[in-house]
Amino acid sequence: MRMQISVGGLLLRTPLANASGVLEWSAEAVEKMVSAGAGAVVLKTTTKEYRVGYNRPRVVKVPGGWIVAVGLANPGAEQVSRMVGELKKAARGVPVIGSVAGTSVREFVEVAAKLEEGGADALELNLSCPHFKGGGLEMGQDPATSYEIVNSVASVVKVPVIAKLGLSDKVVEVAVKSLEGGAKALSLINTIRSMKIDVYSKKPVLGYKYGGLGGEAIHPIAVRVIYDVYKETRADIFGVGGVRDWESALELMLAGAKAVQVGSALMDRGEIVISEILRGLEKFLWAEGFESVEEVVGLAHRD
């Protein structure tokens, strides 16, 4: 069974990766993902300067998933650039994708250049974080701004640029403009802006009040967005949102995703979920008579 697939110019040995935000900044964490069968490793989002993140609590379990508001805590672009080399050694040839955020076009360009300098194999532009004030979805829901950011980054780096887009009324239009700007692939979708209130304290649970909902609850939304964007663009897509098993992964691929990223399920069950999804996909493809995983991409669009 051929599980290799090319996404945005990256050759992945399997169509599975982690979603940005769930992998610790350590070679050991990268090595565990690779050993479990990941075809790519996505780092946490990097900003120009060090960010300590939001007040705790930062994570709360809710029916159907998690609401998370870490606040893009990271060591800053300079330090992450120095760390990438060690993380790549742990990845043993598996592509390492840096995640980039900023509050201006200039910041996106500067951080992207630093991560490329450190050795990142591709750059995922975080245009979709639902709780990053001044950046994230605030910028990424506007087609013109998304185009400007993607085009500016793609003009100065040589590695593939991936635009990570979130839920908005204009997500298809933003996807089109991001591809026109030079994105080689899209990641769809990010978490969705949410809140949990404690009925006894009568206050929001999270330290930042708002957070991003991820997990099974957003899976049908991710399926719809991927379906709509693929129908319009036929773009290379990383599907993200509520992937917990081989069936939910396959659903995103049938909608048009060439590979999938796993987030909440890694928080729940650890990297073993990658191995379980991979085995399930292999069994399904064999039972259905497919020779390659690429054959199922977009099949839901057949007349």
ABEGO torsion letter per residue (X at the ends): XBABBBBGGBBBABABBBBBGABBBBAAAAAAAAAAGBABBBBBBBBABBBAEBBOBABBBBBGEBBBBAGGBBAEAAAAAAAAAAAAAAAGGBBBBBBBBBABAAAAAAAAAAAAAAGBABBBBBAABAABBGBEAAAAABAAAAAAAAAAAAAABABBBBBBBBBBAAAAAAAAAAAAAGBABBBOBBBBBBBBBBAAAGBBABAAGBBBBBEAAAAAAAAAAAAAAAAAAGBBBBBBGGBABAAAAAAAAAAGBABBBBBAAAAAAEAAAAAAAAAAAAAAAAAAGBABAAAABGAAABX
